[in-house]
Structures are given as C-alpha cells and as structure tokens.
C-alpha cells in the first residue's frame, strides 16, 4: 500500500471555486478511476489551500488511476467549464509515501 499527499494552492480569488469543484465533481471522478481518498483537509490559517491523502495498492495502480482520471472526457469537459474565467489552481504539490520495511 502506498499513499499520496496532495496540496492544491488556489489561484487568486479562486479558493471557493477550487474547493467547490473538488468536493462537487473531482471526488466523483476519483472514485470512478480507483483513486481512494483517505481524507480531505484544510488549514484554517490559509484557506487558499486544500490538502488530501489518497491510497493505492502500488505505484503501477497509482499511475494508471491518475492517467485514467486526467484523460476522462467528462472530467476534461468539467475542468474546461469551471476554468472558463481562468485556472482555479495556482500550484500543486505531490508527495508519494511508501512504507518502510520494519523488521
């Protein structure tokens, strides 16, 4: 099992729209493509950011799930529609976490 920690930073003035798209649309597509959400988090001291943790059986599954999500035509249409006035994300960061073999 591997985990992936994501951090999204909203474009100026787009934090509410970014979070709304994520909660309303993105999570549905994640489920469709096997991206298992452990949790979604925010930092009350910086509302322009959104954090979430995912888990996958292995790195091959992780890569396949992200590719399927990113190329999903329905997701691409929603992304275009929600970004008609400009991008919602200013930056994003990804940290892939693999367990240490203890023993």
GROMACS elastic network, one bead per residue, 0.5 to 0.9 nm:
[ bonds ]
;  ai    aj funct       b0    kb
    1    55     6  0.68195   500
    1    56     6  0.57531   500
    1    58     6  0.57389   500
    1    59     6  0.87018   500
    1    98     6  0.72869   500
    1    99     6  0.75013   500
    2    54     6  0.84399   500
    2    55     6  0.56527   500
    2    56     6  0.54317   500
    2    57     6  0.62787   500
    2    58     6  0.58747   500
    2    59     6  0.71573   500
    2    62     6  0.84995   500
    2    96     6  0.72786   500
    2    97     6  0.58369   500
    2    99     6  0.68063   500
    3    38     6  0.89325   500
    3    53     6  0.68038   500
    3    54     6  0.55141   500
    3    56     6  0.63551   500
    3    57     6  0.88393   500
    3    58     6  0.89254   500
    3    95     6  0.83741   500
    3    96     6  0.59427   500
    3    98     6  0.64987   500
    3    99     6  0.86101   500
    4    52     6  0.82559   500
    4    53     6  0.56578   500
    4    54     6  0.51293   500
    4    55     6  0.62184   500
    4    56     6  0.82001   500
    4    62     6  0.87866   500
    4    94     6  0.68179   500
    4    95     6  0.56250   500
    4    97     6  0.57813   500
    4    98     6  0.86394   500
    5    51     6  0.72902   500
    5    52     6  0.59364   500
    5    54     6  0.65915   500
    5    55     6  0.89873   500
    5    93     6  0.81990   500
    5    94     6  0.57796   500
    5    95     6  0.50785   500
    5    96     6  0.64290   500
    5    97     6  0.75487   500
    6    50     6  0.81755   500
    6    51     6  0.55555   500
    6    52     6  0.53580   500
    6    53     6  0.63674   500
    6    54     6  0.81771   500
    6    92     6  0.71567   500
    6    93     6  0.57441   500
    6    95     6  0.65061   500
    6    96     6  0.87607   500
    7    49     6  0.68577   500
    7    50     6  0.58465   500
    7    52     6  0.68090   500
    7    91     6  0.82764   500
    7    92     6  0.54533   500
    7    93     6  0.51576   500
    7    94     6  0.65867   500
    7    95     6  0.87648   500
    8    18     6  0.88174   500
    8    48     6  0.82362   500
    8    49     6  0.54680   500
    8    50     6  0.51264   500
    8    51     6  0.63027   500
    8    52     6  0.87294   500
    8    89     6  0.67218   500
    8    90     6  0.78562   500
    8    91     6  0.61101   500
    8    93     6  0.67258   500
    9    15     6  0.79192   500
    9    18     6  0.89307   500
    9    48     6  0.58215   500
    9    50     6  0.67048   500
    9    51     6  0.89701   500
    9    88     6  0.86571   500
    9    89     6  0.58485   500
    9    90     6  0.55983   500
    9    91     6  0.51355   500
    9    92     6  0.59864   500
    9    93     6  0.86723   500
   10    13     6  0.76131   500
   10    14     6  0.56479   500
   10    16     6  0.85399   500
   10    17     6  0.87149   500
   10    18     6  0.64187   500
   10    19     6  0.85983   500
   10    47     6  0.89132   500
   10    48     6  0.52858   500
   10    49     6  0.61768   500
   10    50     6  0.81127   500
   10    87     6  0.86488   500
   10    88     6  0.57035   500
   10    90     6  0.52361   500
   10    91     6  0.70639   500
   10    92     6  0.87385   500
   11    14     6  0.52727   500
   11    15     6  0.68874   500
   11    18     6  0.84785   500
   11    48     6  0.79633   500
   11    86     6  0.87231   500
   11    87     6  0.68027   500
   11    88     6  0.52770   500
   11    91     6  0.77880   500
   12    15     6  0.73633   500
   12    48     6  0.82087   500
   12    88     6  0.82528   500
   12    89     6  0.86955   500
   12    90     6  0.76624   500
   13    16     6  0.78256   500
   13    17     6  0.85303   500
   13    48     6  0.84952   500
   13    88     6  0.86433   500
   14    17     6  0.52549   500
   14    18     6  0.59226   500
   14    19     6  0.85681   500
   14    48     6  0.79341   500
   14    87     6  0.82152   500
   14    88     6  0.54552   500
   14    89     6  0.76956   500
   15    18     6  0.51100   500
   15    19     6  0.61545   500
   15    20     6  0.84735   500
   15    47     6  0.70491   500
   15    48     6  0.50177   500
   15    49     6  0.72973   500
   15    50     6  0.86327   500
   15    88     6  0.73714   500
   15    89     6  0.83895   500
   16    19     6  0.52608   500
   16    20     6  0.60001   500
   16    21     6  0.85801   500
   16    47     6  0.87238   500
   16    48     6  0.81384   500
   17    20     6  0.50126   500
   17    21     6  0.60689   500
   17    22     6  0.85093   500
   17    82     6  0.80243   500
   17    88     6  0.69877   500
   18    21     6  0.53020   500
   18    22     6  0.62170   500
   18    23     6  0.87490   500
   18    48     6  0.89031   500
   18    50     6  0.86292   500
   18    82     6  0.87228   500
   18    88     6  0.54194   500
   18    89     6  0.70437   500
   19    22     6  0.50430   500
   19    23     6  0.61276   500
   19    24     6  0.83359   500
   19    49     6  0.87401   500
   19    50     6  0.71573   500
   20    23     6  0.52956   500
   20    24     6  0.57338   500
   20    25     6  0.79586   500
   21    24     6  0.51924   500
   21    25     6  0.53623   500
   21    26     6  0.63316   500
   21    27     6  0.88610   500
   21    78     6  0.87161   500
   21    79     6  0.85562   500
   21    82     6  0.74911   500
   22    25     6  0.56375   500
   22    27     6  0.61875   500
   22    28     6  0.88970   500
   23    26     6  0.62656   500
   23    27     6  0.59254   500
   23    28     6  0.82761   500
   24    27     6  0.69606   500
   24    28     6  0.74993   500
   25    28     6  0.55178   500
   25    29     6  0.67564   500
   25    30     6  0.89815   500
   25    75     6  0.81634   500
   25    78     6  0.79228   500
   26    29     6  0.52319   500
   26    30     6  0.62080   500
   26    31     6  0.87782   500
   26    75     6  0.77932   500
   27    31     6  0.63117   500
   27    32     6  0.86670   500
   27    35     6  0.86793   500
   27    37     6  0.80619   500
   28    31     6  0.53161   500
   28    32     6  0.63865   500
   28    33     6  0.89300   500
   29    33     6  0.62504   500
   29    34     6  0.86469   500
   29    35     6  0.83222   500
   29    69     6  0.66372   500
   29    72     6  0.84485   500
   29    74     6  0.89015   500
   29    75     6  0.70660   500
   30    33     6  0.52785   500
   30    34     6  0.61513   500
   30    36     6  0.70197   500
   30    37     6  0.78549   500
   30    65     6  0.81897   500
   30    66     6  0.85376   500
   30    69     6  0.68008   500
   31    34     6  0.53050   500
   31    35     6  0.56709   500
   31    36     6  0.65303   500
   31    37     6  0.81063   500
   32    35     6  0.76780   500
   32    69     6  0.81603   500
   33    36     6  0.88000   500
   33    64     6  0.86846   500
   33    65     6  0.54501   500
   33    66     6  0.77029   500
   33    68     6  0.62800   500
   33    69     6  0.59285   500
   34    56     6  0.81466   500
   34    61     6  0.83886   500
   34    62     6  0.85191   500
   34    65     6  0.58787   500
   34    66     6  0.87736   500
   34    69     6  0.89085   500
   35    54     6  0.65843   500
   35    55     6  0.70722   500
   35    56     6  0.70924   500
   35    62     6  0.75425   500
   35    65     6  0.61791   500
   35    66     6  0.75845   500
   35    69     6  0.86033   500
   36    53     6  0.85344   500
   36    54     6  0.53533   500
   36    55     6  0.54497   500
   36    56     6  0.67799   500
   37    40     6  0.75332   500
   37    52     6  0.73351   500
   37    53     6  0.60054   500
   37    55     6  0.66248   500
   38    52     6  0.74934   500
   38    53     6  0.53328   500
   38    54     6  0.53316   500
   38    55     6  0.67954   500
   39    51     6  0.84559   500
   39    52     6  0.56129   500
   39    53     6  0.54880   500
   39    54     6  0.73582   500
   40    50     6  0.74675   500
   40    51     6  0.58457   500
   40    53     6  0.66396   500
   41    49     6  0.89680   500
   41    50     6  0.61594   500
   41    52     6  0.58093   500
   41    53     6  0.85084   500
   42    45     6  0.87748   500
   42    46     6  0.78595   500
   42    47     6  0.68617   500
   42    48     6  0.87615   500
   42    49     6  0.65343   500
   42    50     6  0.51888   500
   42    51     6  0.60027   500
   42    52     6  0.85531   500
   43    46     6  0.53970   500
   43    47     6  0.61874   500
   43    48     6  0.86232   500
   43    49     6  0.70289   500
   43    50     6  0.75576   500
   43    51     6  0.83297   500
   44    47     6  0.58683   500
   46    49     6  0.61439   500
   47    50     6  0.75916   500
   55    58     6  0.86451   500
   55    62     6  0.80631   500
   56    59     6  0.71686   500
   56    60     6  0.88495   500
   56    61     6  0.63064   500
   56    62     6  0.56631   500
   56    65     6  0.89239   500
   57    60     6  0.83175   500
   57    61     6  0.63487   500
   57    62     6  0.75913   500
   58    61     6  0.54180   500
   58    62     6  0.63389   500
   58    63     6  0.88845   500
   59    63     6  0.61265   500
   59    64     6  0.85108   500
   59    96     6  0.89976   500
   60    63     6  0.52843   500
   60    64     6  0.61765   500
   60    65     6  0.85803   500
   61    64     6  0.51470   500
   61    65     6  0.60190   500
   61    66     6  0.86189   500
   62    65     6  0.52609   500
   62    66     6  0.63109   500
   62    67     6  0.86777   500
   63    66     6  0.53007   500
   63    67     6  0.61978   500
   63    68     6  0.86509   500
   64    67     6  0.51574   500
   64    68     6  0.61377   500
   64    69     6  0.85942   500
   65    68     6  0.51615   500
   65    69     6  0.61508   500
   65    70     6  0.86280   500
   66    69     6  0.50559   500
   66    70     6  0.60448   500
   66    71     6  0.85424   500
   67    70     6  0.52209   500
   67    71     6  0.61442   500
   67    72     6  0.84946   500
   68    71     6  0.53738   500
   68    72     6  0.60204   500
   69    72     6  0.52894   500
   69    73     6  0.89242   500
   69    75     6  0.73072   500
   69    76     6  0.89783   500
   70    73     6  0.84075   500
   70    75     6  0.73159   500
   70    76     6  0.72703   500
   71    74     6  0.87611   500
   71    75     6  0.76643   500
   71    76     6  0.70171   500
   72    75     6  0.53020   500
   72    76     6  0.62167   500
   72    77     6  0.87868   500
   73    77     6  0.62366   500
   73    78     6  0.87561   500
   74    77     6  0.51726   500
   74    78     6  0.64099   500
   74    79     6  0.86791   500
   75    78     6  0.51263   500
   75    79     6  0.60820   500
   75    80     6  0.86015   500
   76    79     6  0.50353   500
   76    80     6  0.61744   500
   76    81     6  0.85860   500
   77    80     6  0.51517   500
   77    81     6  0.61281   500
   77    82     6  0.86139   500
   78    81     6  0.50106   500
   78    82     6  0.60215   500
   78    83     6  0.84184   500
   79    82     6  0.52481   500
   79    83     6  0.60545   500
   79    84     6  0.86021   500
   80    83     6  0.51849   500
   80    84     6  0.61217   500
   81    84     6  0.53656   500
   81    85     6  0.88031   500
   82    85     6  0.77237   500
   82    86     6  0.83523   500
   82    87     6  0.82177   500
   82    88     6  0.79330   500
   83    87     6  0.50722   500
   83    88     6  0.63764   500
   84    87     6  0.78422   500
   85    88     6  0.88809   500
   87    90     6  0.73080   500
   89    92     6  0.72583   500
   99   102     6  0.86879   500
